[in-house]
Amino acid sequence: MRVRSRREGGWLALLVDKLLSWLVIILTGARSQPLPHLRERSPGGRVYYANHNSHGDFMLIWVSLPLILRRQVRPVAAADYWQSSPLRRFIAHQVFNMVLITRKSGEPQAAVNQMVAALDSGADLLVFPEGTRNGNDNVLLQPFKSGIFHLTEARPDCQLVPVWIHNIQRVLPKGKLLPVPMLCSVRFGQAFRGGDFPEKEDFLAFAQASLLALQPVLRQEERGL
């Protein structure tokens, strides 16, 4: 099996990818980062995991990845949202080749199986383990759902990379339709092997701490002081 080339989605999908990436770059100032510590291919696959504040999160990470890494990535997203209109379905399937998960299906193992199948096909994954967007400015990170742990149980050799997104919630606030230009940043942490933490509590504690450690040091005015 192999990761589907995005060019197989057709010229229109490629054009939409370019336009959306250009829009995100203009609005946020994000740029592709070299990320030399991630250039070597992980034989067990790779899972980027990030904090979740808006529907624009995955696009900010997308444009921050160098092309050699980006072309391997499949964002994991909610099927009910991305299947809700023809435009969203086109973006999800043809533009970004997302792994679409059915939320509240009553079969959590089915979502893990989908992600495992994507890793086995040669893809890297982008996940948001909080599950839902964090709309509380006073809470840095919501508790992680257990799906990311069960994924590492199934594929203990996969490499996990924490990614902290800063300021995107001000660009595309929850419930708003029009984005607001605002400088954002994306920080990629050091990779670690999921199988090194066989106990769920230890894994989740380490994964959350690794993500929180990437927060930028804020000035007083940014903290609202």
N, C-alpha and C positions, 0 to 999 in steps of 0.2 A: 504494500500500500504506500501511498505517497500523499504529501500535502498538495492540494489542488492549487495550481498557479492562478494568481489573481487575473492574469490575462485571459484565462479561460472564461472569466465572467463577461468578456466582451469589451469593446472599446468604450461603451457607455459607462460600465462599471469602473473602468480605469479612469475615465474623465471625472466621475463623481468622487472617486478617491482623491484625485489631485485637487479638485475644487474644495472639498471639505478640509483637506490638510492645509491648503493655502489659507482658508478662512481661520482655522485654529491658530496658525502661525501669526497672522495679522492681529488677531484679537488678544493673544496671550504672550507673544514674544518668544514662544517655545521654539527650539531648534533641535535638529538631530545631534545627539551626543556621541562621542567616539566609543565610550564604554569598553576599553581594552580588556578589562577583567572578565568580560562576558563573550569575547570573540570566539573562544574555543567551544566547539559544539559539545553539549552534554550528552553522553550516550544514553542516559535514562530519560532524556527529555527535560524540559525546563518549564517551570510555572512562575510567572511574574504575578505577584499579589500586591494589591494596593488599597489604600483608604478610599472610601466611596462617598463623594459629596454631590455629584451631579451626573446627568446623562453625558456630559462632555468629558468625563474622566478618561475613558478608554482612548478617545481621540488625542488627548494631550500626551498620553504615554505613547501612542502610535507615532506621532510626529517626532517624539524625542528619541526613538530607537533608530539606529543606523539601518539603512535599507537591507543589509545582509542579515540582520536579526529580524527586522520587521516582516519580511516575506514569509517567515516561518510561523508567525503568531496568529492564533485564532482566539479572539475575545470570547469569553463565556458570559452569556447574558440571558435575561428573562424572556422566554418565548411569548408570554402573554403581551408584553410591551412591543417586541419587535415583529410580531405577527399581526399586529392590530390594524395595519393599513398597507396598501400595495407599495407605497414608497418605503416604509420601514422594512417590509419583507425584502424588497430589492436591495436595500443597503445591507441588511443582515446576511442575506444569502449570496448575492452576487458581488458586492463590493468588499465586504470584510470576512466572508466565509465563517460567520460566528458559529459557536456551539450553543444552541438554544436549549435552555433548561426549562422544563415545566415546573413552576413553583406550586407548592401545596398540592402535589399530585398524590400524596400519601405513599409514594415509593421513592424515598430519598436515594436508595441504592441505584435507581435508574439514572439519576444525574451523575453519580460517580462513574457508572459504566460508560456513559457518553464521553466523559472527560478522559477516561482511560483509553477508550477507543481512539480518541483524537491524538493522544500522546503516542500510541502504538503506530499511528499512521505517519508519524514523523513530525507532527506539529508541536509547537510550544503553545502554552496557554496563558491567557491573561485573565485573572479572576479577582473578584472583590469579595473577600470572605466575610465581610460584615453582613452581606446578603441584601440589605436595603440601604438606600442613601441616608447619610447622617445629616439630619436637618437641624441639629442642636449645636450651636457655636460654642457652647460650654463643655461639650464632650468631644475630646479629640478623636476617640476611636471607640466604636461600639464592639461588644463582644463578638468574637468570630463564631460563625457557624461551624459545625463539625465536619462539613463536607470536605474541606481542604485536608483535614487529617486523614479521613478515610481514603482520599486519593493517594496520599503518601503511603498509607498502609498497603494499597494495591500495587503501587509502583515505588518502592522504597528508595530506588536509585535515582529518582527524579530530583532535579536541582531546583531549589526555591530561591527566588530573588525578591526581596522587599522593595517596594517602590512608593515613595511618599509624594503625594500631589499637594501643592500649596496654592491656595487662593482661587481655585477654579470655581468654588461655590459662589464667588462674587461675579464671575463672568456669566454663569448660567444658573441663577438661583432656582430652587425648586418652585414650580408653578408658574415660572415666567417663560415667555415665548421668544423674546428678543435678547440676544447676548449683549453684554456690556464689555468694551475693551478694558482689560486689566492684566498687568504683568503677572504671570504665574511661573512656578518652577516645578521641576520633576527631579527627584533624587533617587538614584538606583543604589541599593546597598550591596553588600557582599553576599554571594550565593552560599547556601548551605544545603546539606543533604537531608531530605525529609526522614529517611529511615534511621537517622542517628537519634531520633526521639520516638521510641516505640510506644511510650505512654501518652495518651491524648492530652492530659493536663500539661505535661512538660513541653510537648510540641506546641500547643497553642500559646503557652506563656512565652516561649522563646520567639515564636513567629511574631507575636504582637509586640514584644519588647524590641525586636530587630526593626520593626516598622516605625515605632515611635521614636527610636534613636535617630531617625533620618530627618526629623523636623528641623526646619531652619531656626536659628536664633532670631527672635523678633525684636524690633525696636519697640519702645514704649507706646508710640502712637499706633503701631500695628496691633498691639494687644489691647488697645482701647483705654490705656491708663492716662 
